[in-house]
Amino acid sequence: MLIALGGGLLLLLALVGSRSSRKNELPAWLALPYYFVAVNWYAVRGIVKALQGQTQVTWSSARPGEGQR
């Protein structure tokens, strides 16, 4: 029961933080839950996209590969 209440409070504070127009100036008690939930949400979203095959290489290696030597 306490875990569910804690999770609900975390999501409520994250929602309040997400509705703020000045996210760079949030107080710590709103910023921590907001960024925690946001980072985890985008991590899950990225995993789902990777499993669907929607990957994109954003940089190339600085070292030459086996075929480029």
N, C-alpha and C positions, 0 to 999 in steps of 0.2 A: 504494500500500500504506500509506504513512504517513497519507494523508488518511482512509482507512477506519479506521485505528487511532485517529486523533484524533477522528473522529466517534463511534466506539464509546466512547471515554473520556468524551467530552462527554455522551453519553446515559447512561452508567453513573453519572457524577457527578450528573446531573439526577435520575436515579431514586433515588439515595441521598438527595438533598435533598428529593424529594417524599415520601419515607417518614418524614421527621422530623416529630415532633408539634409542634415549636416553630420554625415557618418564619421567624418574625421575628427569630430569634436564630441563624440559620445563619452559619457562618464564610464569609468571602468566597470561598474556593475551592470551596464548595458552592453558595453563593447565586447567583453569576454564571451557572454552567451551568443551574441550576434555573430561574431567571427568564428566561434567554435561550430555553430550550426552551419554557417555558410561554407566553411572549408570542407566539412564532412559531406554536405549536400553536393558540392561540385566534385568531390572525390568519387562518390557513388555514381554520379552522372557520367564521369569519365570512364569508370569501370564498365558501366552498361554500354556506352558507346564503343569501347574497345571490344567487348564481347560481340557486338553487332558488326564488327569489322570496319567501323568508321574511325580509323586512325589516321593521323597526319604527322609527318616528320617535320619538326619545327627547326631543326638545326642538323648540320652534318658534322661528322667527326673531323677533328683537326689532323688526325693521323691518317695516312693512306691505308687502305684496306689491303687484303691479300692480293687482289687482282690489280691494284694500282702501283705496285712496287716495281 
